[in-house]
Amino acid sequence: MTVPDLAPAFAANYREAREKFLAAARSAGAAVTSHVHPQQRGAEGEELAADVAFLGSDDAAAVLCILAGTHGVEGFCGSGIQVALLGDPAFHAARTRANVAVLLYHAVNPYGFSHLQRTDEGNVDLNRNFRDFTRPPPRNDAYAGVHDFIVPATWPPAAENEARLQAYALRHEAAALQAAVTGGQCDYPQGLFFGGTKPAWGNVTLRATMRSQAARARLGWLDIHTGLGPWGHAEKILSGTDDAAHLARARAWWGNDVTSIYDGSSASALITGGNFMAPLEECPRTQYTGVALEYGTLPLTDMIMALRADAWLQQHPDAPTGTRDAIKRRMRTAFCGDTDEWRGQVYGQARAAAFQALRGLALPS
């Protein structure tokens, strides 16, 4: 079995990642659709787009969707996995045998990918944005208790700011602090994990793709994320609503170690507005089975510190170049492991999950 050399699949920046993805898609014979962002440009002034590569028959009864870059800077991992899969002959052979189409969605949030931030151009966390905006937003009262010090007024944070954070951490368990910060909130537009006040461009674009290309009898979903858990390990987190039949099907495909945000087994906090609502709502007649692969990088405290720094930077665009560059390096390190060992670990686990999904999709519904 030939496994592609992984180093060339991963990129140094968004522009390079997009070029590699499009080249790999063309080489694999995929049909490519590019949704260019109508207003924003990249960190180098480059075009930003959600690029969708489709492999297989248009009338295939089943499709496997693999997403990269829902959280911007996390796209380095997902992009590298997608490019490596496109160059993996065994993956193509397995797809053909299963008679399953594959949809590779490159950069759900291209702005964040290019600008090395987790959120989009409006500071919106896209994985908190897929909700019903005709209804009142979900409340996260715990975040209100931490916002004043979790996003510091200065960088580095003042001693008083850090003392408040430490005091909160001492009064609460680590899981409570994580839930307060990462669960999502809609009251502080400049805060962390902001869910937005309307559907973001990345939300609208993903929904349109689901309607046009994913409405089949069966849909498999692999959403690539980074930032939580042990270094290089992929936690398989149920990506969907709190549904027992879905969880059972996901565990039948990917193993009994699939975790859930609903029963406390996941390293992720309970969230609302996840991007899995796009296929569930736009393809209501489709049997959907999905997980997020959450790859560990740095300890949680380091990841939160990187996000605090970037939130400060977004409010201080006139920050010195050295400070800006240091914060952006910190963000990349927090969400992407730039070593051969890490790349090998993340691809090996994603490849296995993709093969498992193909087998699951090939079974009768």
N, C-alpha and C positions, 0 to 999 in steps of 0.2 A: 504494500500500500504506500503510495507516494503522498507525503504531507508537504504542502507548500512552505518555502522559506518564509518565516513570519516577519522578519525585520522589514522587508520592502513593503509589506502590507500596511504598516503603521506609519503615521505621518507626523510632521513637526508642527503643522498649523492647519487651519481649516482649508485654506486654498489648496495646499498640497493634498489633503485628505479628499477633497472633492475631485481633484484631477485624477487621483488614483482610483477612486470609486468609479468614475465615469469610464476611464480606460478599461478597468476590469470588467465592467458591465458590457461594454462594446465587445471586448474579446470573448466573453461568454455567450454572445449572441442575444443578450437581453434587450427587450424593448424598454426604452428610457423616456420618462416624462419628467420635465423639470418645471417646478413651480417657483418662479423667481420672486423674491420679496419685492413688492412694488415701491417701498420707501427707504429701506435701510441698506447700508453698505457694510462691508467687513472692515476689520482692523487695518488692512492694507489697502482699503478702498475697493476691494474686489466685490463682484456680484455675490449675493447670497441667495441660496435656493434650497428647497426641499426636493431632492432628486430621488425618483422612484424607478427602480429597475425591476422588470417583470420577466420571469422565466417560466416557460410552459405554455400550455394551451389556454386560449381565452375562455374556452368552455369547460375547463377543469372543474370538477365538482368540489375540490378541496384546494385551499391555498394556505401556505405558511408565510406569515408576515414577520419579518425581523426588523426591528427599529433601532436606530442609533441617534443619540443626541437629543433626547427629550429634555435633558438638563444640560444643554449647551456644551460646556467644557468636558462633560462626561462622554462626549461624542468620539473622542480619540480612541477609546476602547471599542465602542460599537462599530465605528468605521473600519478599524483594523480587522475586526472579526468578519465584517461583510466582505471586504476585499479579499481576505484569505479564503472564505467560502467560495467566492466567485472563481478563484483559481484552483479549487480543490476538485480533481476529477472524480474522487469517490463520492463527494457530495452530489455532483451532477448525476452520477450513475444512480445513486439512491433516489434522487428526486424523480428520475425517469421511471425507475422500477415501481415507485409508489403511485405514479401518475398524479402527482401533486404539483400545482404551480407554486412558485416562490416569489414573494414580493419583498424586496429589500428597500426600506425607507431610510434614506440617508439624510440625517440632520433635521429632525423635527423642529429644532430650535437652532437654525444656522447662525443667528446673530450671537447668541451666547457661545456657540462653538468657536466662532471667529474671534470674539472679544474676550475669550477666556473667563466667562462668567456662567453661573449656573442658570440664571434667569434670562428672559428675553429683553428686548429693547425697552420695555415698560416695567422692568423689574418683576415680571410675572413668572412664577414657578408654574410651568405648563402642566406638571403633574398634580396641580391643585386647581386647575382652570376649567376642567371638563365637568361643569355642573350646570344646573338649571338657573339661568340668570333672571328668570321671571319670579323666582322665590327668594326670600331673604337669605343672605349668605350664612353658612355655618359659623357658629361662634367658637372662638378659642380664647376664653377668658384668661386662661393661664398665660398666654402670650402677652397679654396686656401687662401682666406683672413682671415681665422680663425685658420688654422692648427698650425701656430707657437705658438699660446698661448692656443689653446684648448687641445693640448697634452703637458703638462708642462715639462720643463727640470728637475725639482726637485719635490719631493713630501715630504711634502705638497708644493703646488705651492708658488713661491716667491711672495712678495707683488707687484712687477712690473708686473708679469704675470697676477695676479688677477685684477690689475688696467686696463690692456689692455682689458681683458674680459668684465669688467664693462663698459668701454668706448664704446666698440662695442655694448653692450646691450642697452646703452643709445641712441646710434645713430640709432638703428634699432628696429623694433617691435619684440616682443618675437617670433612670427611666423616666421619671417625672420631668426632669429638665429637658431631656430629649423630646418628650411628647409636647411640652410647652413650646419649644422652639421649632420643631420640624413637622408638627402635625398640620400646619397650614393656617393662615389667617387672612382675613379680608378687610381689616380695619386700618392697617398701617402700610400705605403704598411704598414707603421707603424701607420697610422692614424686611425681615427674613421670611422666606416661604410664603410670599404674598400671592394669593389666589386670583387677584384681578377683579375688575368690576364689569367686565364684558369678555366675550370670547376673544382670545388672542389670535393673531394671524396664524400661528402654528396650530392652534386648535381648529380653526376653520379649514385650513389646508388639509390636515390629516382627515377630518371628517369627509371632505369631498373625495379623497382617495379611497376611503373605505366604501363609500357609496358606489363609486365607479368601478372598483377593481376587486373588492373583497367580499361582495355579497354572493357567497357560494353556499353549498349545502353544509360545508364544514370549514372552519377557520382556526388555524393554530397561530399563536401569538408569542413571540419572544422579544421582550423589551429590555435592552441592555442598559444597565446602570452601574455606577461605581460610587464608592465612598463609605460604605458600611461593611463591617465584618472583618474577619481575618484577612491578612494580605494575600491577594490572589485567589481567594476562595469565592466561589459563586453560590450565594444563597438563592435557592429557587423559591420565590415568593409568589403565592397565588395572585394573579393580576385579573381581578374581577370583583364582583359583588360577593356578599356573604351568602353563598349558595352551596349547599352540601353536595349536590350532584356535580357541580363544576369542580369542587375540590377533589371529589372522588375520581373524576375523569383525569384531572391534572396529575394526581398521584399514580394513577394507572399508567400514564404516559411517562412521567419523569421520576417516579419513585416516591416512597413514603416520606422522604425528607423534604417534600414541598411544604413550606410554611405558610402561615396566614396572618395577616395583620388583625384579623377579627378575633382570634383566640389567644393572642399574646405570644405565639410561637415564633414570630418573626423579629428580626433585629430592627425592622422598620416600625415607626409609630403608626397608629391608626390615622389614615388620611381620608379626605373626601376630594372629589374632583379629579380622580385619576384618569389618565389618557385611555384606559381600557373602556371608558364610557363611549368612545367614538365608535368602535365596532359594535358594541352592544346596542347602541341607539340607532346607528345608521344601517345596520344589517340585522334587523330584529328576527328574521327567519333563519338566520345562520346559527348552527351549533358552534359555539365559541369555546375554545379551551386555551387558556393563556397563563404564562408566568413571566415575572420579571427576573432576570439574572442580575443580582446585586453583588458586584465584586468588591472585596475589601482592598483598601489602600493604606491609609494612615489611621491611627487611633481616632476615635470619635472627637476627642477634645481638640485634636489638630485640625480635623475637618471643620468643626464649628469655628475655630479661630480663623481659618482661611475665609470662611463665609462672612464673618464679622468684618474682616479687613476689606473684602470686596464691597460689602454694603457701604462701608465708610467711603471707599473710593468713588462709588457711583454718586455720592452726594458731594464729592470734592473733585470735580473734573480738572481743577487747576493744581492738583497735587504735583509735587516735584517729580520729574521723570524717574529718578532713582527709586522713589517710594512706589510709584505706579508699577514699575518693572518688577520690583521685589514682590509686590502683592500678586501680580499676575503669575509670577513663577510659583508662588506659594499655592495659588489656585490649581495650576496644572499638576503640581506634585500631589496635592490632596486628592485629585480625581483621576490620575493616570500614573500607572507604574511604568516608568521608562527603563525597564531592564528586559533582557531576553527571557529570563526565568518567568517574570510576571506575564509577559506576552504569551509565552508557551502555556502557562497555566490557564489564562483566560480563554485562549482559543481552544485548547483541548476540551474544556468544560462546555463551551458554547457549541462546539462541533458535535459533541455527544448529545447535547440537548436538541440540536437541530435534527440529528438522525432519529432520535426518539420521537420527535414531533412528526416527522415524515411517516414513521411506522404507525403512529396513532391516527394520523389523517387518512392513511390508506385503509384502515379498518372500516367496515360498514357502519353507518351512523345508527 
